[in-house]
Amino acid sequence: MIEKIKTGVLAFLVVLSLLQSYFLAYSFPSLGTIVSTEQDYVQTEKIGQEERVENLIFPEDIVLHLGGDKHTVLYPDTEFYNRILERLRGREFKSFERNLRNVQDWDTIRSQEVGLELRFGYGVPVELLQKMMKLDGDLMFLNDQIDRIWIYRMKDREEVRVYFFSSVTSMVYESIRADLTISDVQEYAGYGEYWPSYATADGELYLPLRPLEAIESVIHYEMYSPEQMQKNLFFDPSSTRTIEDRSGTQIYTDGKRGMQVEQDGQWIKFTDPVAAASTKDVLSSNVYSAISFINQHGGWDGLHRFVNPEPEDSGRLEFRQYYQSLPILSLPSFRFGLMELAVQQGIVTEYERSLMTIASGKAEKVVRYLPGGEQLKQLVSAYDRRAEVEAVYPALRPSLTGGKQLRLTPVWAVRLQDGTTEVLGEALPAGTVLEQEVPNPARREPLDGNAASQPGQTPDK
């Protein structure tokens, strides 16, 4: 009898042991140390639209060379610009050969050959360019940065040449196997027949021969509140405190991170210091991290373009906002339309942006003209930092008008060698009447309503 009891107890203990082993293997009891990250207990509120890298990488402008020293410039998000870029997205560029930049006489090619230049203004990593175009090259090419792509037709040989210019070295890369034909290049350059004429003295600054028509807009804006951004940027908003410095700037801090609210509650600067890393930063990885960070912390409104205004090792990145095809200038007197970040090893350590976002709805518009020809040349010549000017381009200067409205006024802007931008010249007074109609650089349709049906000009929709 006793032996039977012992056998039953032993069998029970064996079954119990098997059950415990099963639960340990296939269940997740709340036992032991629980490791949680700060992100685990705070879900950020999505307060803006998300964006993808391929929508943020595009040229600052496209210069069309028509032959006979005739040129024109296309600006982002205009009809012909979009057509060319969309076509190039579907082409393949392979088999790159490296040469020194002086392998070609670029001044002669610029003035005599029909072609186009995609100019980025700053070096863009090839890894990011691959999101815009189909590129396949060796490791040296894939690890470089490109600031312009030049495509032209050699009339004496009836062939197409394609060059990618390095912004880091004096090298150019020629794509030996480019999926482009002579008729492609002819078609792209042909769009210039419907656009204003530009002249250049150095191949860098292109100035229109006549005034350009642009649009001054009055638009409505909405505001993110500092409290929204506080909840969005701090892992535990309940642990933050608010202080005010002597200048009246409001600061939110949790002891490590800080968020300054400036410009009467319209601009923030968030800082999250990290230890300096000993390894080299990878620019393309930092760009991905910056985009992901913005997607989670504030989001986007409208079209933005990635720019790389400082040396790669600085870790500073910018995303500039566009409205009606022209970039919005963020100036020290009024900061708007720009997001600035500092990124180290994929970690965002600084984040600056406006709390104002462009609202949907109808805008009030007035036609304005930007000076051209000799008047613009004189403005450039008289500019006190003329030797530092890298680019002259039309832009929009924002200003407050009251009633939650912004005025975006067309101006000529300059970009300097240190990456800063300044206003070069004002638009002509509203109501100015010129002798004949002036083409508008921000229009989204051909200047001639029948342009798309001209002989040889039937681009894809």
Kinemage of the C-alpha trace (Angstrom):
@kinemage 1
@onewidth
@group {chain A} dominant
@subgroup {mainchain}
@vectorlist {calphas} color= white
{ca met a 1} P 0.000 0.000 0.000
{ca ile a 2} L 2.770 2.385 0.993
{ca glu a 3} L 4.626 1.541 -2.199
{ca lys a 4} L 1.571 2.466 -4.279
{ca ile a 5} L 1.296 5.817 -2.491
{ca lys a 6} L 5.008 6.520 -3.122
{ca thr a 7} L 4.564 5.614 -6.792
{ca gly a 8} L 1.529 7.930 -7.118
{ca val a 9} L 3.335 10.865 -5.433
{ca leu a 10} L 6.354 10.347 -7.680
{ca ala a 11} L 4.156 10.281 -10.772
{ca phe a 12} L 2.421 13.468 -9.630
{ca leu a 13} L 5.765 15.204 -9.082
{ca val a 14} L 6.952 14.132 -12.555
{ca val a 15} L 3.766 15.509 -14.177
{ca leu a 16} L 4.084 18.741 -12.164
{ca ser a 17} L 7.709 19.086 -13.262
{ca leu a 18} L 6.711 18.617 -16.894
{ca leu a 19} L 3.980 21.252 -16.575
{ca gln a 20} L 6.412 23.748 -15.040
{ca ser a 21} L 8.906 23.097 -17.846
{ca tyr a 22} L 6.163 23.698 -20.422
{ca phe a 23} L 5.104 27.025 -18.889
{ca leu a 24} L 8.699 28.190 -18.607
{ca ala a 25} L 9.312 27.393 -22.278
{ca tyr a 26} L 6.104 28.706 -23.846
{ca ser a 27} L 4.864 31.505 -21.642
{ca phe a 28} L 6.185 34.953 -20.624
{ca pro a 29} L 5.572 35.367 -16.891
{ca ser a 30} L 6.214 38.725 -15.251
{ca leu a 31} L 9.211 37.389 -13.329
{ca gly a 32} L 12.766 38.606 -13.163
{ca thr a 33} L 14.232 41.912 -14.330
{ca ile a 34} L 12.194 43.861 -16.884
{ca val a 35} L 14.269 46.068 -19.213
{ca ser a 36} L 12.334 48.934 -20.774
{ca thr a 37} L 13.421 51.836 -22.916
{ca glu a 38} L 12.164 55.374 -22.574
{ca gln a 39} L 10.277 54.982 -25.841
{ca asp a 40} L 8.298 52.056 -24.369
{ca tyr a 41} L 6.105 54.192 -22.183
{ca val a 42} L 5.568 57.288 -24.282
{ca gln a 43} L 3.822 57.224 -27.649
{ca thr a 44} L 4.454 60.406 -29.645
{ca glu a 45} L 1.455 62.173 -31.122
{ca lys a 46} L 1.510 62.391 -34.917
{ca ile a 47} L 0.911 66.075 -35.621
{ca gly a 48} L 2.185 66.350 -39.188
{ca gln a 49} L 2.521 64.382 -42.419
{ca glu a 50} L 5.258 61.775 -42.862
{ca glu a 51} L 7.668 61.969 -45.803
{ca arg a 52} L 10.049 59.644 -47.669
{ca val a 53} L 13.612 60.341 -48.723
{ca glu a 54} L 12.876 60.030 -52.465
{ca asn a 55} L 10.522 63.024 -52.242
{ca leu a 56} L 13.160 65.199 -50.549
{ca ile a 57} L 16.050 64.685 -52.996
{ca phe a 58} L 15.785 66.775 -56.163
{ca pro a 59} L 17.899 69.390 -58.002
{ca glu a 60} L 17.953 73.029 -56.970
{ca asp a 61} L 17.378 73.859 -60.648
{ca ile a 62} L 17.771 72.432 -64.150
{ca val a 63} L 19.719 74.505 -66.682
{ca leu a 64} L 18.865 73.898 -70.325
{ca his a 65} L 21.549 74.623 -72.932
{ca leu a 66} L 20.012 75.329 -76.332
{ca gly a 67} L 23.191 75.838 -78.361
{ca gly a 68} L 24.460 79.139 -79.720
{ca asp a 69} L 25.172 80.288 -76.130
{ca lys a 70} L 21.448 80.316 -75.307
{ca his a 71} L 20.251 79.036 -71.933
{ca thr a 72} L 17.283 78.912 -69.616
{ca val a 73} L 16.643 77.740 -66.052
{ca leu a 74} L 13.800 75.551 -64.753
{ca tyr a 75} L 12.801 75.640 -61.083
{ca pro a 76} L 11.406 72.787 -58.942
{ca asp a 77} L 7.780 71.742 -59.216
{ca thr a 78} L 7.170 73.509 -62.531
{ca glu a 79} L 5.738 71.775 -65.565
{ca phe a 80} L 8.852 71.201 -67.659
{ca tyr a 81} L 11.089 70.570 -64.625
{ca asn a 82} L 8.747 67.793 -63.480
{ca arg a 83} L 8.571 66.257 -66.951
{ca ile a 84} L 12.349 66.040 -67.277
{ca leu a 85} L 12.849 64.684 -63.770
{ca glu a 86} L 10.129 62.075 -64.194
{ca arg a 87} L 11.695 60.893 -67.450
{ca leu a 88} L 15.165 60.650 -65.888
{ca arg a 89} L 13.827 58.651 -62.940
{ca gly a 90} L 13.035 55.845 -65.356
{ca arg a 91} L 16.445 55.814 -67.100
{ca glu a 92} L 19.443 53.661 -66.159
{ca phe a 93} L 23.003 54.936 -65.722
{ca lys a 94} L 25.737 52.279 -65.574
{ca ser a 95} L 29.456 51.614 -66.176
{ca phe a 96} L 31.060 54.752 -64.733
{ca glu a 97} L 34.545 55.851 -65.747
{ca arg a 98} L 36.522 58.323 -63.622
{ca asn a 99} L 38.412 61.290 -65.057
{ca leu a 100} L 39.741 64.618 -63.878
{ca arg a 101} L 37.246 67.429 -64.260
{ca asn a 102} L 39.379 69.189 -66.855
{ca val a 103} L 38.998 66.222 -69.219
{ca gln a 104} L 36.477 68.373 -71.113
{ca asp a 105} L 36.275 72.026 -72.124
{ca trp a 106} L 33.072 72.737 -70.241
{ca asp a 107} L 32.858 76.372 -71.359
{ca thr a 108} L 32.745 75.295 -75.003
{ca ile a 109} L 30.259 72.509 -74.291
{ca arg a 110} L 28.050 74.947 -72.376
{ca ser a 111} L 27.909 77.468 -75.189
{ca gln a 112} L 27.794 75.158 -78.232
{ca glu a 113} L 26.255 71.790 -77.344
{ca val a 114} L 22.582 71.084 -76.693
{ca gly a 115} L 22.018 69.570 -73.251
{ca leu a 116} L 21.011 70.076 -69.643
{ca glu a 117} L 22.504 70.339 -66.159
{ca leu a 118} L 20.846 69.095 -62.995
{ca arg a 119} L 22.362 71.293 -60.274
{ca phe a 120} L 21.907 70.353 -56.608
{ca gly a 121} L 23.790 73.261 -55.084
{ca tyr a 122} L 25.371 70.927 -52.506
{ca gly a 123} L 26.934 67.491 -52.505
{ca val a 124} L 24.371 64.690 -52.382
{ca pro a 125} L 25.540 61.160 -51.484
{ca val a 126} L 25.148 58.750 -54.398
{ca glu a 127} L 23.266 56.420 -52.043
{ca leu a 128} L 20.563 59.086 -51.782
{ca leu a 129} L 20.685 59.902 -55.505
{ca gln a 130} L 19.827 56.257 -56.121
{ca lys a 131} L 16.412 57.041 -54.669
{ca met a 132} L 15.925 59.548 -57.498
{ca met a 133} L 17.658 57.750 -60.391
{ca lys a 134} L 18.759 54.241 -61.355
{ca leu a 135} L 22.523 54.295 -60.744
{ca asp a 136} L 24.871 51.315 -60.779
{ca gly a 137} L 28.599 51.930 -60.334
{ca asp a 138} L 31.695 50.782 -58.484
{ca leu a 139} L 32.386 51.301 -54.788
{ca met a 140} L 34.316 54.548 -55.285
{ca phe a 141} L 31.418 56.120 -57.188
{ca leu a 142} L 28.791 54.829 -54.760
{ca asn a 143} L 30.688 56.354 -51.813
{ca asp a 144} L 31.066 59.799 -53.419
{ca gln a 145} L 28.862 62.891 -53.348
{ca ile a 146} L 27.506 64.576 -56.496
{ca asp a 147} L 26.575 68.235 -56.910
{ca arg a 148} L 25.650 68.281 -60.621
{ca ile a 149} L 24.779 65.986 -63.512
{ca trp a 150} L 25.529 67.188 -67.040
{ca ile a 151} L 23.877 65.547 -70.050
{ca tyr a 152} L 24.570 66.744 -73.584
{ca arg a 153} L 24.488 65.718 -77.221
{ca met a 154} L 27.708 65.733 -79.211
{ca lys a 155} L 26.577 67.079 -82.557
{ca asp a 156} L 29.762 66.094 -84.378
{ca arg a 157} L 29.410 62.439 -83.273
{ca glu a 158} L 25.642 62.206 -82.792
{ca glu a 159} L 25.957 60.626 -79.354
{ca val a 160} L 24.923 61.439 -75.780
{ca arg a 161} L 27.449 62.017 -72.988
{ca val a 162} L 26.532 61.947 -69.278
{ca tyr a 163} L 28.812 63.221 -66.506
{ca phe a 164} L 28.384 63.215 -62.714
{ca phe a 165} L 30.472 65.843 -60.894
{ca ser a 166} L 31.979 65.026 -57.499
{ca ser a 167} L 31.596 67.752 -54.874
{ca val a 168} L 34.375 66.214 -52.758
{ca thr a 169} L 37.168 65.821 -55.306
{ca ser a 170} L 38.120 67.173 -58.741
{ca met a 171} L 36.791 64.028 -60.390
{ca val a 172} L 33.929 63.504 -62.826
{ca tyr a 173} L 32.246 60.177 -63.542
{ca glu a 174} L 31.080 59.423 -67.085
{ca ser a 175} L 28.256 56.926 -67.493
{ca ile a 176} L 29.295 54.845 -70.507
{ca arg a 177} L 26.003 52.965 -70.555
{ca ala a 178} L 23.336 55.635 -70.118
{ca asp a 179} L 19.794 54.824 -71.178
{ca leu a 180} L 19.365 58.080 -73.122
{ca thr a 181} L 19.012 58.881 -76.815
{ca ile a 182} L 19.727 61.955 -78.896
{ca ser a 183} L 15.994 62.543 -79.303
{ca asp a 184} L 15.614 62.500 -75.486
{ca val a 185} L 18.163 65.286 -75.072
{ca gln a 186} L 16.657 67.248 -77.959
{ca glu a 187} L 13.223 66.994 -76.369
{ca tyr a 188} L 14.403 68.122 -72.928
{ca ala a 189} L 16.327 71.079 -74.329
{ca gly a 190} L 13.361 71.929 -76.553
{ca tyr a 191} L 11.345 72.870 -73.478
{ca gly a 192} L 13.598 75.912 -73.212
{ca glu a 193} L 11.916 77.435 -76.249
{ca tyr a 194} L 8.945 78.278 -74.011
{ca trp a 195} L 10.903 79.680 -71.068
{ca pro a 196} L 12.775 82.935 -70.310
{ca ser a 197} L 16.281 83.418 -71.723
{ca tyr a 198} L 19.227 83.490 -69.304
{ca ala a 199} L 22.840 84.497 -69.700
{ca thr a 200} L 25.918 83.414 -67.776
{ca ala a 201} L 29.457 84.695 -67.563
{ca asp a 202} L 30.981 81.878 -65.517
{ca gly a 203} L 28.630 78.900 -65.835
{ca glu a 204} L 27.546 79.253 -62.205
{ca leu a 205} L 25.365 82.367 -62.025
{ca tyr a 206} L 22.540 82.409 -64.578
{ca leu a 207} L 20.656 85.703 -64.813
{ca pro a 208} L 17.459 86.262 -66.870
{ca leu a 209} L 17.680 88.781 -69.692
{ca arg a 210} L 14.283 90.242 -68.793
{ca pro a 211} L 12.283 90.599 -65.556
{ca leu a 212} L 10.629 87.430 -64.301
{ca glu a 213} L 6.998 87.211 -63.353
{ca ala a 214} L 6.436 85.804 -59.858
{ca ile a 215} L 3.520 85.610 -57.450
{ca glu a 216} L 3.197 87.292 -54.079
{ca ser a 217} L 0.855 85.235 -51.880
{ca val a 218} L -0.955 85.854 -48.620
{ca ile a 219} L -1.697 82.500 -46.997
{ca his a 220} L -3.199 81.284 -43.745
{ca tyr a 221} L -1.129 79.387 -41.221
{ca glu a 222} L -1.792 77.155 -38.232
{ca met a 223} L 0.257 76.720 -35.065
{ca tyr a 224} L 1.637 73.809 -33.123
{ca ser a 225} L 1.569 74.691 -29.434
{ca pro a 226} L 4.756 74.436 -27.340
{ca glu a 227} L 2.884 71.944 -25.163
{ca gln a 228} L 2.258 69.714 -28.196
{ca met a 229} L 5.951 69.701 -29.025
{ca gln a 230} L 6.842 69.144 -25.355
{ca lys a 231} L 4.710 65.990 -25.291
{ca asn a 232} L 6.129 64.978 -28.660
{ca leu a 233} L 9.825 65.476 -27.942
{ca phe a 234} L 10.272 64.423 -24.316
{ca phe a 235} L 10.097 60.733 -23.456
{ca asp a 236} L 8.379 61.501 -20.154
{ca pro a 237} L 6.665 64.913 -20.381
{ca ser a 238} L 5.528 64.687 -16.751
{ca ser a 239} L 9.152 64.941 -15.625
{ca thr a 240} L 9.831 68.220 -17.463
{ca arg a 241} L 9.768 71.641 -15.888
{ca thr a 242} L 9.428 75.068 -17.431
{ca ile a 243} L 11.794 77.953 -16.762
{ca glu a 244} L 12.205 81.398 -18.274
{ca asp a 245} L 15.563 83.101 -18.802
{ca arg a 246} L 16.310 86.811 -18.553
{ca ser a 247} L 15.486 87.433 -22.205
{ca gly a 248} L 12.010 85.965 -21.748
{ca thr a 249} L 12.794 82.765 -23.645
{ca gln a 250} L 10.735 79.837 -22.383
{ca ile a 251} L 12.666 76.615 -21.780
{ca tyr a 252} L 11.330 73.104 -21.181
{ca thr a 253} L 13.827 70.652 -19.669
{ca asp a 254} L 13.945 67.238 -18.018
{ca gly a 255} L 17.469 67.791 -16.725
{ca lys a 256} L 19.144 66.369 -19.830
{ca arg a 257} L 17.144 67.482 -22.859
{ca gly a 258} L 15.977 71.027 -23.447
{ca met a 259} L 13.537 72.835 -25.714
{ca gln a 260} L 13.734 76.604 -26.181
{ca val a 261} L 10.660 78.420 -27.442
{ca glu a 262} L 11.669 81.579 -29.329
{ca gln a 263} L 10.293 84.207 -31.723
{ca asp a 264} L 7.145 84.820 -29.648
{ca gly a 265} L 6.276 81.145 -29.541
{ca gln a 266} L 6.824 80.548 -33.268
{ca trp a 267} L 10.183 78.730 -33.265
{ca ile a 268} L 11.715 75.951 -31.171
{ca lys a 269} L 15.202 74.590 -30.645
{ca phe a 270} L 15.422 71.125 -29.104
{ca thr a 271} L 18.721 69.723 -27.813
{ca asp a 272} L 19.547 66.185 -26.695
{ca pro a 273} L 23.307 66.034 -25.995
{ca val a 274} L 25.180 62.777 -26.545
{ca ala a 275} L 28.777 61.786 -26.023
{ca ala a 276} L 31.061 62.507 -28.967
{ca ala a 277} L 31.622 59.455 -31.156
{ca ser a 278} L 35.069 58.365 -32.270
{ca thr a 279} L 33.911 56.837 -35.558
{ca lys a 280} L 33.186 58.833 -38.699
{ca asp a 281} L 29.615 59.832 -39.502
{ca val a 282} L 27.964 58.519 -42.660
{ca leu a 283} L 25.992 61.347 -44.262
{ca ser a 284} L 23.375 59.194 -45.991
{ca ser a 285} L 22.623 57.329 -42.747
{ca asn a 286} L 22.282 60.618 -40.899
{ca val a 287} L 19.829 61.882 -43.527
{ca tyr a 288} L 17.650 58.802 -43.071
{ca ser a 289} L 17.754 59.283 -39.301
{ca ala a 290} L 16.836 62.963 -39.625
{ca ile a 291} L 13.859 62.219 -41.876
{ca ser a 292} L 12.623 59.499 -39.519
{ca phe a 293} L 13.000 61.868 -36.545
{ca ile a 294} L 10.970 64.608 -38.248
{ca asn a 295} L 8.316 62.067 -39.260
{ca gln a 296} L 7.879 61.233 -35.575
{ca his a 297} L 8.327 64.720 -34.126
{ca gly a 298} L 6.293 67.358 -35.931
{ca gly a 299} L 6.116 66.026 -39.484
{ca trp a 300} L 6.027 67.974 -42.740
{ca asp a 301} L 3.720 70.401 -44.511
{ca gly a 302} L 4.220 70.786 -48.241
{ca leu a 303} L 7.297 70.297 -50.417
{ca his a 304} L 10.772 70.243 -48.810
{ca arg a 305} L 14.259 69.706 -50.251
{ca phe a 306} L 17.294 68.276 -48.478
{ca val a 307} L 20.326 70.549 -48.521
{ca asn a 308} L 23.789 69.908 -47.122
{ca pro a 309} L 25.080 73.402 -46.372
{ca glu a 310} L 28.129 72.570 -44.282
{ca pro a 311} L 31.044 70.114 -44.424
{ca glu a 312} L 30.006 66.498 -43.937
{ca asp a 313} L 31.792 66.148 -40.593
{ca ser a 314} L 29.704 68.976 -39.081
{ca gly a 315} L 26.659 66.703 -38.896
{ca arg a 316} L 24.298 69.585 -39.658
{ca leu a 317} L 21.457 69.035 -42.116
{ca glu a 318} L 18.691 71.238 -43.488
{ca phe a 319} L 15.343 70.683 -45.161
{ca arg a 320} L 14.101 73.779 -46.985
{ca gln a 321} L 10.423 74.368 -47.702
{ca tyr a 322} L 9.053 75.363 -51.118
{ca tyr a 323} L 5.858 77.165 -52.024
{ca gln a 324} L 4.673 77.556 -55.628
{ca ser a 325} L 8.046 76.232 -56.901
{ca leu a 326} L 10.215 78.761 -55.025
{ca pro a 327} L 12.139 78.213 -51.766
{ca ile a 328} L 11.074 80.106 -48.659
{ca leu a 329} L 13.892 82.122 -47.102
{ca ser a 330} L 14.428 81.650 -43.388
{ca leu a 331} L 16.190 84.816 -42.248
{ca pro a 332} L 17.461 85.859 -38.798
{ca ser a 333} L 14.737 88.523 -38.664
{ca phe a 334} L 12.002 85.922 -39.232
{ca arg a 335} L 12.650 82.178 -39.208
{ca phe a 336} L 10.197 80.051 -41.147
{ca gly a 337} L 10.187 77.347 -43.825
{ca leu a 338} L 13.337 75.580 -42.644
{ca met a 339} L 14.124 72.572 -40.465
{ca glu a 340} L 17.672 72.283 -39.153
{ca leu a 341} L 19.136 69.257 -37.411
{ca ala a 342} L 22.466 68.135 -35.986
{ca val a 343} L 22.961 64.362 -36.215
{ca gln a 344} L 25.761 62.232 -34.773
{ca gln a 345} L 25.980 58.540 -35.610
{ca gly a 346} L 22.299 58.523 -36.522
{ca ile a 347} L 21.217 60.252 -33.282
{ca val a 348} L 19.587 63.684 -33.520
{ca thr a 349} L 21.236 66.018 -31.009
{ca glu a 350} L 19.665 69.314 -32.178
{ca tyr a 351} L 16.366 70.042 -33.905
{ca glu a 352} L 15.113 73.486 -34.917
{ca arg a 353} L 11.875 74.276 -36.693
{ca ser a 354} L 8.963 76.675 -36.907
{ca leu a 355} L 5.761 75.956 -35.011
{ca met a 356} L 3.871 77.642 -37.868
{ca thr a 357} L 2.550 75.418 -40.658
{ca ile a 358} L 0.872 76.432 -43.904
{ca ala a 359} L -2.872 75.818 -43.716
{ca ser a 360} L -4.965 74.509 -46.572
{ca gly a 361} L -7.248 76.973 -48.274
{ca lys a 362} L -7.265 79.656 -50.922
{ca ala a 363} L -4.433 82.169 -51.058
{ca glu a 364} L -4.592 85.807 -52.088
{ca lys a 365} L -2.224 86.328 -55.035
{ca val a 366} L -0.709 89.383 -56.696
{ca val a 367} L 1.597 89.423 -59.729
{ca arg a 368} L 5.046 90.861 -59.019
{ca tyr a 369} L 8.109 91.160 -61.257
{ca leu a 370} L 11.694 90.401 -60.287
{ca pro a 371} L 14.321 92.611 -61.983
{ca gly a 372} L 16.261 91.111 -64.907
{ca gly a 373} L 18.818 92.113 -67.474
{ca glu a 374} L 21.153 95.003 -66.666
{ca gln a 375} L 19.274 95.920 -63.496
{ca leu a 376} L 19.905 92.473 -62.012
{ca lys a 377} L 23.527 92.445 -63.173
{ca gln a 378} L 24.089 95.731 -61.371
{ca leu a 379} L 22.546 94.325 -58.192
{ca val a 380} L 24.973 91.396 -58.308
{ca ser a 381} L 27.981 93.598 -59.095
{ca ala a 382} L 27.166 96.039 -56.266
{ca tyr a 383} L 26.615 93.313 -53.657
{ca asp a 384} L 29.212 93.813 -50.937
{ca arg a 385} L 30.045 90.090 -50.696
{ca arg a 386} L 30.108 89.479 -54.456
{ca ala a 387} L 33.242 87.302 -54.291
{ca glu a 388} L 31.444 84.845 -51.979
{ca val a 389} L 28.298 84.406 -54.085
{ca glu a 390} L 27.719 80.832 -55.293
{ca ala a 391} L 24.160 81.144 -56.593
{ca val a 392} L 21.512 83.752 -57.458
{ca tyr a 393} L 17.920 82.509 -57.487
{ca pro a 394} L 14.304 83.669 -57.002
{ca ala a 395} L 12.874 82.971 -53.553
{ca leu a 396} L 10.049 83.965 -51.208
{ca arg a 397} L 10.555 86.131 -48.133
{ca pro a 398} L 7.966 85.447 -45.390
{ca ser a 399} L 6.454 88.110 -43.139
{ca leu a 400} L 3.489 88.280 -40.776
{ca thr a 401} L 0.436 90.301 -41.803
{ca gly a 402} L -1.862 89.651 -38.826
{ca gly a 403} L -4.912 87.472 -38.497
{ca lys a 404} L -2.857 84.254 -38.697
{ca gln a 405} L -1.690 85.120 -42.206
{ca leu a 406} L 1.715 85.051 -43.884
{ca arg a 407} L 2.850 87.153 -46.814
{ca leu a 408} L 5.319 85.449 -49.158
{ca thr a 409} L 7.012 88.143 -51.251
{ca pro a 410} L 9.241 87.272 -54.263
{ca val a 411} L 12.868 88.423 -53.989
{ca trp a 412} L 16.202 87.678 -55.576
{ca ala a 413} L 18.344 85.726 -53.096
{ca val a 414} L 22.019 84.806 -52.991
{ca arg a 415} L 23.707 81.780 -51.473
{ca leu a 416} L 27.205 82.378 -50.148
{ca gln a 417} L 30.169 80.041 -49.842
{ca asp a 418} L 29.568 79.543 -46.122
{ca gly a 419} L 26.041 78.249 -46.830
{ca thr a 420} L 24.154 81.339 -45.661
{ca thr a 421} L 21.449 82.975 -47.749
{ca glu a 422} L 20.621 86.670 -48.016
{ca val a 423} L 18.227 88.876 -49.932
{ca leu a 424} L 19.884 90.442 -52.993
{ca gly a 425} L 17.050 92.529 -54.397
{ca glu a 426} L 13.352 93.288 -54.028
{ca ala a 427} L 10.595 92.690 -56.542
{ca leu a 428} L 9.391 95.658 -58.580
{ca pro a 429} L 6.444 97.515 -57.008
{ca ala a 430} L 3.053 95.823 -57.285
{ca gly a 431} L 1.152 97.097 -60.313
{ca thr a 432} L 4.266 97.555 -62.458
{ca val a 433} L 3.351 97.139 -66.117
{ca leu a 434} L 5.990 95.953 -68.568
{ca glu a 435} L 6.021 96.397 -72.327
{ca gln a 436} L 5.072 92.774 -72.914
{ca glu a 437} L 4.087 89.766 -70.851
{ca val a 438} L 6.898 88.236 -68.838
{ca pro a 439} L 7.071 84.441 -68.327
{ca asn a 440} L 6.439 83.210 -64.792
{ca pro a 441} L 9.152 80.893 -63.380
{ca ala a 442} L 6.632 79.329 -61.003
{ca arg a 443} L 3.990 78.369 -63.557
{ca arg a 444} L 3.057 74.711 -63.699
{ca glu a 445} L 1.923 74.716 -67.337
{ca pro a 446} L 3.612 75.678 -70.634
{ca leu a 447} L 3.660 79.391 -71.344
{ca asp a 448} L 2.122 78.687 -74.735
{ca gly a 449} L -1.082 76.710 -74.342
{ca asn a 450} L -0.131 74.652 -77.403
{ca ala a 451} L 3.427 74.031 -76.287
{ca ala a 452} L 2.949 70.320 -75.678
{ca ser a 453} L 1.671 69.824 -79.215
{ca gln a 454} L 4.497 71.591 -81.013
{ca pro a 455} L 6.382 69.517 -83.600
{ca gly a 456} L 8.757 67.193 -81.790
{ca gln a 457} L 7.443 68.290 -78.396
{ca thr a 458} L 5.053 65.625 -77.159
{ca pro a 459} L 6.318 64.807 -73.660
{ca asp a 460} L 4.635 62.233 -71.480
{ca lys a 461} L 1.893 63.389 -69.136
